[in-house]
């Protein structure tokens, strides 16, 4: 992903390229956001998030952008973070996969240590792709990573909208468990003000029900927050999972 570079002193830390501060005017059509730059110019930025962004798309909030030098890009700016009252929030859904992968390779996730190979975007299930597959000899671990930005009363929730795709992933991971493989759902909370994680039953009760069913079938659930500032983002601490 061109908007991130690894920190050479710690491969588990991702460093932001130069950031531009702006003010959010509105988000619309899911992938577009009008923002006002510090020079008062109004521009449209790419919003790399297909979710509802409930609780982190409030007009008037400070946001941080990166600017692409690619002449072929129609939208030169990418929205990366928003400053909410209790935390910076990373909204770019491309970040979690890269950060989790870097954290595994640098040994920062004890639950996922000991594997000798790691592959990204591997086909599985019925015309789906799983984010990562970890291998140790003949042992396989299927790892699906979800970006989480919704926090209410210090609890991080996923999803922030009804997700048929997320439901499908849970069903397909259970099939891998039946096949004798390990399966892990990893929720990365891209903010620092959560003290626990829970499925958002008040938003998508079907997803919560399927997650609990998958847990009984052998699915493992991990939730971590991040350490995020205007220079870097890195894996934070594990969060208790409340089902």
KEKE-3310 file (N, C-alpha, C; in steps of 0.2 Angstrom, whole numbers, plus 5000, padded with zeros to 4 digits):
npx = (5004:5004:5003:5009:5024:5036:5043:5060:5067:5059:5050:5037:5030:5021:5024:5017:5016:5019:5006:4991:4982:4964:4947:4932:4919:4908:4904:4900:4892:4899:4913:4918:4923:4920:4932:4939:4954:4968:4972:4960:4955:4943:4942:4939:4941:4947:4938:4943:4934:4921:4911:4898:4904:4899:4899:4911:4912:4909:4903:4914:4924:4941:4952:4964:4974:4982:4992:4993:5005:5003:4999:4988:4978:4962:4956:4966:4969:4969:4959:4964:4963:4953:4950:4942:4933:4939:4949:4961:4956:4958:4953:4955:4953:4962:4973:4973:4975:4989:4995:4992:4999:5012:5014:5013:5024:5034:5033:5024:5011:5007:4998:4998:5011:5025:5023:5029:5027:5018:5004:4995:4978:4971:4963:4947:4934:4918:4921:4928:4940:4952:4960:4973:4984:4992:5006:5013:5023:5012:5001:4988:4982:4969:4966:4955:4953:4946:4941:4939:4930:4920:4916:4907:4903:4916:4917:4921:4914:4908:4899:4898:4887:4874:4881:4882:4893:4902:4896:4896:4909:4911:4904:4911:4923:4920:4919:4932:4937:4930:4937:4948:4957:4965:4956:4954:4947:4951:4949:4953:4955:4955:4958:4960:4952:4945:4940:4936:4929:4915:4902:4891:4877:4866:4866:4868:4861:4861:4874:4881:4875:4879:4893:4894:4890:4900:4911:4908:4910:4923:4930:4943:4944:4951:4955:4962:4968:4975:4991:4991:4996:5001:5012:5015:5007:5004:5003:4992:4986:4979:4961:4948:4936:4919:4905)
npy = (4994:5010:5022:5019:5017:5006:5006:5007:5004:4996:4984:4981:4993:5005:5018:5034:5043:5060:5070:5079:5091:5094:5099:5090:5090:5083:5066:5055:5044:5033:5031:5044:5060:5077:5089:5103:5111:5117:5129:5134:5129:5119:5102:5086:5070:5053:5041:5027:5017:5006:5004:5010:5019:5024:5035:5040:5049:5063:5078:5093:5089:5087:5080:5069:5068:5060:5063:5059:5056:5051:5053:5048:5046:5051:5057:5065:5065:5055:5050:5047:5047:5052:5065:5061:5065:5057:5050:5048:5041:5028:5027:5020:5006:4998:4997:4988:4974:4975:4980:4970:4959:4963:4964:4950:4945:4951:4946:4950:4946:4935:4924:4920:4916:4906:4901:4897:4901:4914:4919:4930:4935:4923:4911:4904:4894:4897:4905:4915:4925:4923:4934:4931:4917:4906:4895:4880:4868:4855:4861:4873:4889:4899:4916:4929:4946:4960:4977:4989:5002:5008:5014:5013:5019:5014:5002:4992:4989:4978:4973:4989:4991:4982:4966:4956:4950:4949:4939:4929:4926:4921:4909:4902:4900:4892:4880:4877:4874:4862:4855:4852:4862:4877:4892:4909:4924:4940:4956:4972:4986:5002:5013:5021:5021:5010:4998:4985:4972:4968:4959:4968:4967:4975:4981:4972:4958:4945:4943:4943:4932:4922:4923:4918:4905:4901:4902:4891:4881:4881:4892:4904:4920:4935:4951:4967:4983:4999:5008:5024:5039:5055:5051:5038:5021:5007:4990:4988:4984:4968:4966:4962:4950:4951:4941)
npz = (5000:4995:5003:5015:5025:5031:5048:5049:5061:5069:5063:5065:5067:5058:5048:5045:5030:5025:5033:5030:5038:5039:5038:5041:5030:5024:5021:5008:4996:5001:4997:4996:5002:5006:5011:5020:5017:5027:5020:5017:5005:4997:4995:4987:4994:4994:5002:5011:5015:5017:5026:5038:5045:5058:5071:5068:5058:5059:5054:5053:5061:5065:5052:5044:5030:5017:5002:4986:4973:4961:4945:4938:4947:4951:4962:4973:4986:5001:5014:5030:5045:5058:5071:5085:5100:5111:5105:5092:5077:5066:5049:5037:5029:5023:5031:5043:5038:5034:5045:5055:5048:5048:5062:5066:5059:5066:5078:5088:5091:5102:5101:5088:5085:5079:5067:5050:5037:5028:5019:5009:5005:5001:4991:4997:5003:4995:4982:4989:4998:5010:5022:5028:5027:5038:5040:5046:5044:5040:5046:5045:5047:5046:5044:5047:5045:5053:5052:5065:5070:5078:5094:5109:5124:5129:5124:5110:5095:5082:5068:5060:5053:5044:5039:5026:5019:5030:5037:5029:5029:5042:5041:5031:5038:5048:5040:5037:5049:5051:5042:5049:5051:5059:5063:5064:5070:5068:5076:5073:5082:5077:5086:5102:5113:5118:5130:5129:5118:5108:5098:5088:5092:5092:5080:5070:5073:5067:5063:5076:5082:5073:5075:5088:5087:5078:5087:5096:5088:5087:5082:5084:5093:5092:5098:5096:5101:5095:5095:5091:5082:5075:5068:5068:5067:5077:5084:5098:5113:5119:5119:5130:5125:5124:5124)
capx = (5000:5008:5003:5012:5031:5038:5048:5066:5070:5054:5045:5030:5027:5020:5025:5013:5019:5017:4999:4988:4976:4959:4941:4927:4913:4903:4906:4895:4893:4903:4920:4920:4922:4922:4935:4942:4961:4970:4972:4953:4953:4938:4944:4936:4946:4945:4937:4944:4930:4915:4906:4894:4908:4895:4903:4918:4912:4905:4906:4917:4929:4948:4954:4971:4974:4989:4992:4996:5009:5001:4995:4982:4973:4957:4956:4973:4969:4966:4957:4967:4961:4948:4951:4936:4935:4943:4955:4962:4953:4961:4947:4957:4952:4968:4978:4973:4979:4996:4998:4992:5004:5019:5014:5014:5031:5039:5032:5020:5005:5009:4993:5000:5018:5027:5022:5035:5025:5012:5001:4989:4972:4971:4956:4945:4926:4915:4923:4930:4947:4954:4965:4980:4984:4998:5007:5018:5023:5006:4996:4986:4978:4965:4965:4951:4955:4941:4943:4934:4931:4914:4916:4902:4904:4922:4916:4922:4909:4909:4900:4895:4881:4873:4886:4881:4900:4905:4892:4898:4916:4910:4901:4916:4929:4918:4920:4939:4937:4927:4942:4954:4961:4963:4953:4955:4944:4955:4946:4958:4951:4959:4958:4964:4948:4941:4942:4933:4926:4909:4899:4886:4870:4861:4866:4867:4860:4863:4881:4882:4873:4884:4900:4894:4890:4907:4915:4907:4913:4931:4933:4946:4942:4956:4953:4967:4968:4982:4994:4990:4997:5001:5018:5015:5002:5007:4998:4992:4985:4973:4955:4943:4930:4913:4900)
capy = (5000:5016:5027:5018:5014:5003:5009:5003:5002:4992:4982:4981:5000:5008:5026:5038:5048:5067:5071:5086:5092:5097:5098:5086:5094:5078:5060:5053:5039:5029:5032:5051:5065:5084:5092:5110:5111:5123:5135:5135:5126:5113:5097:5079:5065:5046:5038:5020:5013:5004:5004:5016:5024:5026:5037:5043:5053:5069:5084:5098:5086:5087:5074:5069:5066:5059:5066:5054:5059:5047:5057:5044:5046:5057:5060:5065:5065:5050:5051:5042:5047:5058:5066:5061:5068:5053:5046:5048:5035:5026:5024:5017:4999:4994:4997:4982:4969:4976:4980:4963:4955:4966:4962:4943:4944:4954:4942:4954:4943:4928:4919:4918:4915:4899:4899:4898:4904:4918:4921:4935:4935:4916:4909:4898:4894:4898:4911:4920:4926:4925:4939:4928:4910:4905:4888:4877:4861:4854:4865:4879:4894:4904:4922:4934:4952:4965:4984:4991:5009:5010:5013:5016:5017:5011:4995:4992:4985:4976:4978:4996:4991:4975:4964:4949:4948:4946:4933:4923:4924:4916:4902:4898:4899:4886:4875:4876:4871:4855:4851:4851:4868:4882:4898:4915:4930:4946:4962:4977:4992:5007:5019:5019:5022:5005:4993:4978:4971:4964:4960:4973:4964:4981:4983:4966:4952:4939:4942:4941:4925:4917:4923:4914:4898:4899:4901:4885:4876:4881:4898:4908:4927:4940:4959:4971:4990:5001:5014:5028:5046:5058:5049:5030:5017:5000:4986:4990:4978:4963:4968:4957:4949:4950:4939)
capz = (5000:4994:5008:5022:5024:5038:5052:5049:5068:5071:5057:5068:5067:5052:5048:5041:5026:5027:5033:5029:5042:5036:5042:5037:5028:5023:5018:5004:4992:5004:4996:4995:5007:5005:5017:5019:5019:5031:5016:5015:4999:4997:4990:4988:4996:4994:5009:5010:5020:5014:5032:5039:5049:5063:5077:5067:5052:5061:5050:5058:5065:5061:5049:5042:5024:5013:4995:4981:4968:4955:4940:4936:4952:4950:4969:4975:4993:5004:5021:5034:5052:5061:5078:5089:5107:5115:5102:5085:5074:5059:5046:5031:5030:5021:5036:5047:5035:5033:5052:5058:5045:5051:5069:5066:5057:5071:5084:5093:5093:5105:5099:5081:5084:5078:5060:5046:5031:5028:5013:5009:5000:4998:4990:5001:5003:4988:4978:4993:4999:5017:5023:5029:5029:5041:5039:5050:5042:5037:5050:5042:5051:5042:5048:5044:5049:5052:5054:5069:5072:5082:5101:5113:5132:5130:5121:5103:5092:5075:5063:5061:5048:5043:5034:5023:5018:5036:5039:5024:5031:5048:5039:5028:5042:5051:5036:5037:5056:5050:5038:5053:5051:5064:5061:5069:5068:5072:5076:5075:5084:5075:5090:5109:5119:5120:5135:5128:5111:5108:5092:5088:5091:5092:5073:5066:5077:5064:5064:5083:5083:5069:5078:5094:5084:5076:5093:5099:5083:5087:5080:5090:5092:5095:5097:5099:5099:5092:5097:5085:5083:5069:5065:5067:5070:5079:5087:5105:5118:5117:5122:5132:5121:5128:5120)
cpx = (5004:5008:5006:5019:5032:5043:5054:5068:5065:5049:5038:5026:5027:5020:5020:5017:5016:5009:4997:4982:4970:4952:4936:4921:4907:4906:4899:4897:4898:4911:4922:4919:4925:4926:4938:4949:4962:4971:4965:4951:4948:4940:4939:4941:4943:4944:4937:4941:4923:4909:4902:4898:4904:4900:4910:4918:4908:4908:4908:4923:4936:4949:4961:4971:4982:4987:4996:4999:5007:4997:4989:4976:4968:4956:4963:4974:4966:4965:4960:4964:4956:4950:4944:4938:4939:4949:4955:4959:4955:4955:4949:4957:4958:4973:4978:4977:4986:4999:4998:4998:5011:5019:5016:5022:5036:5037:5028:5013:5006:5004:4994:5007:5019:5026:5028:5033:5019:5010:4995:4984:4972:4964:4954:4937:4924:4916:4925:4938:4948:4960:4972:4979:4991:4999:5013:5018:5016:5000:4994:4981:4975:4963:4961:4952:4949:4943:4937:4935:4925:4916:4911:4903:4910:4922:4917:4917:4910:4903:4897:4889:4880:4878:4885:4888:4903:4902:4895:4905:4916:4908:4907:4922:4927:4919:4927:4940:4935:4933:4948:4959:4960:4960:4952:4951:4948:4951:4952:4954:4956:4958:4960:4959:4943:4944:4940:4930:4920:4906:4893:4879:4865:4861:4865:4867:4862:4870:4883:4881:4877:4891:4900:4894:4896:4912:4914:4909:4920:4934:4937:4945:4948:4954:4959:4966:4974:4985:4994:4992:4998:5008:5018:5008:5005:5001:4998:4991:4979:4967:4951:4938:4924:4907:4893)
cpy = (5006:5021:5025:5015:5011:5007:5005:5000:4997:4990:4981:4987:5002:5015:5029:5042:5055:5068:5078:5086:5096:5096:5095:5090:5089:5072:5058:5048:5034:5030:5039:5055:5072:5086:5099:5109:5117:5129:5137:5133:5120:5108:5090:5074:5058:5044:5030:5016:5012:5004:5010:5021:5027:5028:5040:5046:5060:5075:5090:5095:5087:5081:5075:5065:5064:5061:5061:5058:5056:5051:5054:5045:5052:5060:5059:5064:5058:5051:5046:5042:5053:5059:5066:5063:5064:5049:5048:5041:5034:5024:5020:5009:4994:4993:4991:4976:4969:4977:4974:4959:4957:4964:4955:4942:4946:4951:4946:4952:4936:4923:4916:4917:4907:4897:4901:4901:4908:4920:4926:4934:4928:4914:4903:4899:4894:4905:4917:4920:4927:4929:4936:4920:4909:4897:4886:4870:4860:4857:4871:4883:4899:4910:4927:4940:4957:4972:4986:4998:5012:5008:5016:5014:5013:5004:4996:4987:4984:4972:4984:4996:4983:4972:4957:4946:4945:4940:4927:4921:4919:4909:4898:4897:4892:4879:4873:4872:4863:4851:4850:4856:4873:4888:4903:4921:4936:4952:4967:4984:4998:5014:5016:5020:5016:5000:4986:4978:4967:4964:4965:4970:4969:4983:4978:4960:4946:4938:4940:4934:4920:4917:4918:4907:4896:4898:4894:4879:4876:4887:4902:4916:4931:4947:4962:4979:4992:5007:5019:5036:5049:5056:5042:5027:5010:4996:4988:4984:4974:4966:4962:4956:4947:4948:4938)
cpz = (5000:4999:5015:5020:5031:5041:5052:5056:5071:5066:5059:5068:5060:5052:5043:5036:5028:5027:5033:5034:5038:5040:5038:5036:5027:5020:5014:4999:4994:5003:4994:5001:5005:5012:5015:5022:5024:5027:5014:5009:5000:4992:4992:4989:4995:5001:5008:5015:5018:5020:5033:5042:5055:5069:5075:5060:5053:5058:5055:5062:5061:5058:5046:5035:5021:5006:4991:4975:4961:4951:4938:4941:4951:4957:4972:4982:4996:5012:5025:5041:5053:5068:5081:5096:5111:5112:5095:5082:5067:5055:5039:5032:5027:5026:5040:5044:5036:5041:5055:5055:5048:5058:5070:5064:5062:5078:5090:5094:5095:5102:5092:5080:5082:5071:5055:5039:5032:5021:5014:5004:4997:4997:4994:5001:4996:4986:4983:4994:5007:5017:5023:5030:5032:5041:5043:5048:5038:5041:5046:5047:5046:5046:5044:5048:5048:5055:5059:5071:5077:5089:5104:5120:5133:5127:5113:5100:5084:5073:5064:5056:5047:5037:5032:5021:5024:5038:5035:5027:5037:5046:5036:5032:5046:5047:5036:5044:5055:5046:5042:5054:5057:5060:5066:5066:5072:5071:5078:5076:5083:5079:5097:5115:5120:5125:5134:5120:5112:5101:5093:5087:5090:5084:5069:5070:5074:5064:5071:5084:5079:5072:5084:5092:5082:5082:5096:5094:5083:5084:5086:5088:5096:5093:5100:5097:5096:5096:5091:5086:5076:5065:5064:5069:5071:5083:5095:5109:5116:5122:5124:5127:5125:5123:5124)
residu = (UNK:UNK:UNK:UNK:UNK:UNK:UNK:UNK:UNK:UNK:UNK:UNK:UNK:UNK:UNK:UNK:UNK:UNK:UNK:UNK:UNK:UNK:UNK:UNK:UNK:UNK:UNK:UNK:UNK:UNK:UNK:UNK:UNK:UNK:UNK:UNK:UNK:UNK:UNK:UNK:UNK:UNK:UNK:UNK:UNK:UNK:UNK:UNK:UNK:UNK:UNK:UNK:UNK:UNK:UNK:UNK:UNK:UNK:UNK:UNK:UNK:UNK:UNK:UNK:UNK:UNK:UNK:UNK:UNK:UNK:UNK:UNK:UNK:UNK:UNK:UNK:UNK:UNK:UNK:UNK:UNK:UNK:UNK:UNK:UNK:UNK:UNK:UNK:UNK:UNK:UNK:UNK:UNK:UNK:UNK:UNK:UNK:UNK:UNK:UNK:UNK:UNK:UNK:UNK:UNK:UNK:UNK:UNK:UNK:UNK:UNK:UNK:UNK:UNK:UNK:UNK:UNK:UNK:UNK:UNK:UNK:UNK:UNK:UNK:UNK:UNK:UNK:UNK:UNK:UNK:UNK:UNK:UNK:UNK:UNK:UNK:UNK:UNK:UNK:UNK:UNK:UNK:UNK:UNK:UNK:UNK:UNK:UNK:UNK:UNK:UNK:UNK:UNK:UNK:UNK:UNK:UNK:UNK:UNK:UNK:UNK:UNK:UNK:UNK:UNK:UNK:UNK:UNK:UNK:UNK:UNK:UNK:UNK:UNK:UNK:UNK:UNK:UNK:UNK:UNK:UNK:UNK:UNK:UNK:UNK:UNK:UNK:UNK:UNK:UNK:UNK:UNK:UNK:UNK:UNK:UNK:UNK:UNK:UNK:UNK:UNK:UNK:UNK:UNK:UNK:UNK:UNK:UNK:UNK:UNK:UNK:UNK:UNK:UNK:UNK:UNK:UNK:UNK:UNK:UNK:UNK:UNK:UNK:UNK:UNK:UNK:UNK:UNK:UNK:UNK:UNK:UNK:UNK:UNK:UNK:UNK:UNK:UNK:UNK:UNK:UNK:UNK:UNK)
# end
